[in-house]
Amino acid sequence: MTGVGTVQTERRKSRGRGVRHAATAILLAFACLFGLDSLLFRTSLYPSILQPDSSTGEFEMTLRREKQAQAKNGDNLIVTLGDSRFAYSPKLANAVTAETGLVFGHAGVAGTDARSWYYMLRDLDPKASRYRAVVLGVPDYDDEDEPFNPWDDIRALHYTIVRLRWTDIIPFALSFQDPHLKWEALRGSTLKGIIFQRDIQEFLANPKKRLTYVELCRLHWADWTYDYQETTRSLAGLEIDWKTRTAKFPPGVDQDQRDTVNYIMREPWPQTGRLAAFRRLWFGKILRHYRGSRTKVIFVRLPSGALPRPAWLDHKISSSIREFAKIPNVMLADEHAFESLERPELFKDGIHLNRSGIAVFSPMLAREISRMLAKPLTGHSDSASSGSPAAVAQAARDPRKISPAGPGSR
């Protein structure tokens, strides 16, 4: 019996050693994985050879271009951020620099939103001191929820992945509402190689071609984008019967033009407050970044579309942006300043300006920003501000707490 007991004891010890060895091997494997991931993707090693035409690559090329612009321009530098609807030409805005005294650069990327703009600005201007003003382009100062939930736009993970730090992982992942997207953001921001999988595969398929193209873009991308001219196509002749929400299209329109016009004719969507909560969080982060700095944060209401929606079709229950209006350093451009551009002949589709529209809008924007910055800052915006004094005071402390609606509200 003693011999049997000894054998069983040895077997238990052996199994214990096996478990410990397996656990150690797993821990070492994870450590190596995290180490390799950090070496490749949390340094400039792999990001320096990203595909420039990818969402991540374009975001990084934009940041690099605007960093270089900082070194070339003086203290009257203006940076603008927005999505594809903020269609203007810095080159045309700078054509009136002799009049405005301002130099414009655009750090906006198509498809991005305030969440991505925050990470762009945090690394573009870490000391919150480089710009005379940061101009944020939005389609409306009022909050109106649409079918798409801004909290769950997973594209933000791909735009900002290079910019995400270890300390960003948890708050970034929690900023999504869908549990599956929370996990995707958590996993991707922890092991960045997951997000770069497709890019790595394309690189390995033809490394020489990638490296040549990256070098070409590094040399010329700033000039290409600065000199870019939008298409001349337009919606001239478009008519909309708002009562029946039907459109009479001009000849030759394509599906994209039809879809974007149908978008501006959409029915009002049920209002939950989620857009307002999203804006309060992410614009609030931007405002806190610039709190106490010389930089003004200016909101601009962009031309809304080829034909403006009638007010009776909108259900607007709040205006988070107006709530920011009396915070020090925050200004709102006249929300009617660019309504004269809302004409079919100035739009390439339902919501994007064409070349003619950009040619008119760009100097108008430059002059409007110059006019605003020339005025003494009295704590009031150029447009009517809503919100009680208590709400404004609360916004200055923490813009997220203006409303009980938070990141998890639906």
N, C-alpha and C positions, 0 to 999 in steps of 0.2 A: 504493500500500500504506500509505503514511504517513497518507493521508486516511482509509482504512478503520480503521486502528489508533486514530486520534484519535476517530473516531465510536464505536468499541467502548468506549474508555476513558470517554468522556462518558456512554455508556449505563450503564456500571457505576457511575459516580459518581451518576448520576441514580437508579438502583435503590437504591444505598446511602442516598441522601438520603431516598428514599421509605420505606425500612424504618425509618430513624431517626425520620422524621416520624410514621409509624404507631405505633411503639413509644412515642413521646412522647405521642401522642394517647391511647393505651390507658392509659398511666400517669396522665395527667391525668384521664381518665374514672374510673379506680379511685379516685384521690385525691378527686375530687368526690363519688363514691358513698360512700366511707368518711366524708368530712366531713359529708355530708347525713345519713347514718345516725347518726353520733355526735351531731349537733345535735338530731335529732328524738328519738332513743331512749336516748342516754346522758346526757341531761339530764332535767329534770322536764317538758319540753314536751309530748311525747305521752303518757307514762305518767300524767299528771294527768287525761287524758280517756279512759282505758281503760274498756271495758265492765266495770262492777263485778261482773256475774254470770259473767264468764269466769274461768278458773283463775288467770290472771295478775292480773286485777282483784281477785279475792277475796283472793289472797295479799297484794297491796298494800294493800287496805282493812284487812286484819287488822293488818298492820304499822303502818299509820297510826293505827288505833284504840288499839293498845297503846302507841305512842309518846305519844299524848295522855294515856293513863291514867297514865303515869309522872309527868307534871307534876301530876296531881291527887292522887296518893297518896304516902304517906310511905315510910319505909325498910323497912317490913315487907311489901313487895310481892312476891307470888309469881307467876311466869309458868309456865304449863303448855303443853306441846307434844305433839301426837300426831295420829293420823289420825282417821277417823270413829269408830273404836272407843273413843276417849277421849271418851265422851259424858257430860259433866257440865255443870252450870250454875254459872258463876261467881257469878251472883246468889244462888243457894241456898247456895253455899259461903260467900259473904260475909254471909249471914244469921246466921252464928254468929261473926262477927268479934269481937264483944264477948267471946266465950269463947276464941277462938284468938289474937286479936291480929294476924291476917293478912288481907291483901286479895289476892284472886285475880283474875288475868286470863288469858285463854286465847289463845295465839298459834298454836294448831294449826289446820290446814286439812285437810279431808277429801281423801284421796288422796295426801297427802305422806308422806315418810319422813325418816330421819335426815339424808339429803343435803340436803333442802330446809330442815330445821330448823336446820342449821348456818348456812346463808345468812340465814335469818330472824334468828337470834340475833346474828350478826355485825353486822348493821345495826341491829337493835333495841337492842342493848346493846354498842356498840363498845368501851367502856372496861371491860367486864365488871365493872361496879360498881353497877348500878342495882337488882338484885334480891336479896332475902334468899335466895331459892332458885329454881332452874330445875327444874321437874318434868317428866320425860320418861315418857310412858305407853307401855308395850309389852305385847303379849299374853302374853309368856312371858320369863322370865330365861334359859331354856335356848335354844340355837340349834337349830332344826329346819327344814331346807330344805323348801320347798314347790315346786309346779310352776313358779311364776312366779319368774324370776330378778330379784332386787332391783337388781342392777347395771344392768339394761337397761330400767328404768322411765323411758321418755322423757318422761313427764309432768313430771319434775323440771325439764326444760328450760323448759317453759311456766310452771311456778310461779315459778321463780327468775330468769327472763330479765332483769327490770329490775335485779336485785341483782348480776348477773354483771359483774365488772370486766375490764379488759383482761388483768390478771394471772391471772384465773380461766380464761381460754379453754382453754389447753392442759390443765391438770389436770382441769378439768371434763369436757372431751371424752374424756380418757383414762380417766375413771372408768366409762365404759361398756365393755362387753365385746364386743358385736356390732360388727363393723367398719362396717356401714351406720349404726348409731346413733352411733358415734364421729364419723363424718363429718357426720351431721345435727346433732349437738351442736356440733361445731367450726364448721360453716357458720352455724348459727343464733346462736351466742354471739358470732361475729365480726361478722356483719351482722344485727343484731337485727330489722331491718325484715322479714326473711323470716318470723320468728315472728309478727309483728304483722299479716301480710297480711290475714287474715280480719277482724280487728278494724278495720283501716283501711277495708276495703270496707264493713263495716256502718256505720261512722261516716259515710263519704261518702254512704251511701244516705239518711241522715236526720240531719245534724249537730245540728239543733236538738233533736230528741228525745233524742239521746245526752247533750248538754250539760245538758239539764234533768234527766235521770235521774241523771247524775253529781253534780250539785249537791244533788239530793234525798238521795242516799246519803251524801254528805259531811255533811249536816245530821243525818240520822236513823239511819244504819246502825249506829252504836254502840249506840243504844237498842234498835233492832230485834233485834240479835243478843243483847244482854244480857237482854232480856225474852222471848226465844224459848222456846216450850214444844214439846217433842217430841210425837209422836203417842201416843195412848193405846192403839193396837192392841197386841195381845200374842200370844204363842204358848201361852197357858194351855191345858193339856190335852195338850201335846206329849209323846209317849213315844218312846223310842228303844231298840231291841233292839241292843245293841252287838255281840253275837256275830254277828248276821246283817247288821248295819249297815243296818237298815230302820227307817223312822220311821212312827209313827201320828200323823197331823196332825189338829189340831182343825178343825172346819168353817170354811170361808170363807178359808182361807189363799191368798195369791197366789203367783205364780211366784218373786218375789224371796225370799219367806219359805222356799219349798221349796229354792231354790238355796243359800241361806245355811245351811240345816240340812244339806243334802247336803255342803256344804263342811266342816262340823264332823265329819261322818261319814266323811270321805275316808280312803283307804288311806294308810299311811305312804309317804312319797316317798323315793327313794334320797338318801342324805346325802352331800354333796360338800364341805361346809364353806363354801359361798359366802355364806350368810347371816352366819355368824360373821365372815368376812373383811370383809364390807360393814359390819357393826356396828363392828368394830375401827377401820376407817378413819374413818367419819363420826361415830360417837360419840366416837372418839378426838380428832377435830378440835374438837368441842364441849368436851371435857374440857381440852384444851390452851388453849382460849380463856379458860377460867375458872380455870386453874391459878394459884394464888397470890392469888386474889381472896377477898373475904368471902363470895361467893355459893356456896352449896351446890348441887351437882347431885344430884338425887334421882331414882332410877328407881322407877317404880311398876308392878307387875304388875296389869293391868286385869282385870276380870271377863271370863273367856274366852269364854263363850257361854251360850246358853239352857240347855244341859246340858253338864257338863264331860266331855271325852274321857277314857276310862279310860287309865291309865298304860301298859298293855300295847299300846295302839295307837300310841304315840309312839316314835320312834327319835331320841333326843337324844344327840348325840355331844360336845357342848361347851357352855360357858356363858360367852360373851364378856363378858356384863354382870357376872357374878359376879367375873370377873377384874379388873374396875375397882373392886371394893368397898373396897379398902384404900388407894386413891389419895386423897391429901388432898382434902377438899371433896366427895367422892363418897359417897353413902349409898344403900342399898337399903331400900325399905319391905318390911315383912313380906309375903312373896309369898302368904300365905294370908289377908291382911287383908280381901279383898273376895270370897272364895269363896262367902260366904253369899248373894251376889247372883245366883249362877249358877242361876237358876230361870226356867222358861219364862214365867211371868206377869210377869217384870220385863224381858223382851226383846221388841222389836218384830219382830225376825227372828232368825236363828240367831246373830248376832254383835253386834248393836247394842241397847243398852238402850233401853227406852221411857220415857215420862214418869214412870211410877211408879218405875222403876229409877233414873232420874236423880235423882228426889227423895230417894231413900235414899242413893245413892252420893255425892252432892255434899257434904253435911255430914260423911259418914264420911271422905271424902278430906281435907277441911279439918282435921278433928280428928287424923287420922293424921299429916299433915304438921306440924301444930303440936306434936304429941307428939314427933316425931323431932327437930325443931329445938330443943325445950326440953332435950333430953338433951345432956350434954357429948359432944363429938366425940372419940372415942377411937381413931379409925382403923378401926373395925369397923362393918359394916353391921348392920341389924336382922335380916337373914337370914343364913344360913350362907354363908360365902365360900369359894369353891374357888380353886385355883391356888396354886402354890408361892410362897414368898417371892421367889424369883428372878423368877418371872413377874410378880408384883405390882410389884417394883422396875422391871422392864422396862416395864410398863404406864405407870408414872409418867413414864418418859422418852419413850416413844413407843408408844401403845397398838396401833399397826398391827403391831408386831413381836413381839407375844406369841406368835403362831403363825407358822409358815412359810407358811401360806396367805395370799395377798395378793390384790390387786384382779384379777389375771389368772387366779386359780385357779378351777377348775370342779369 
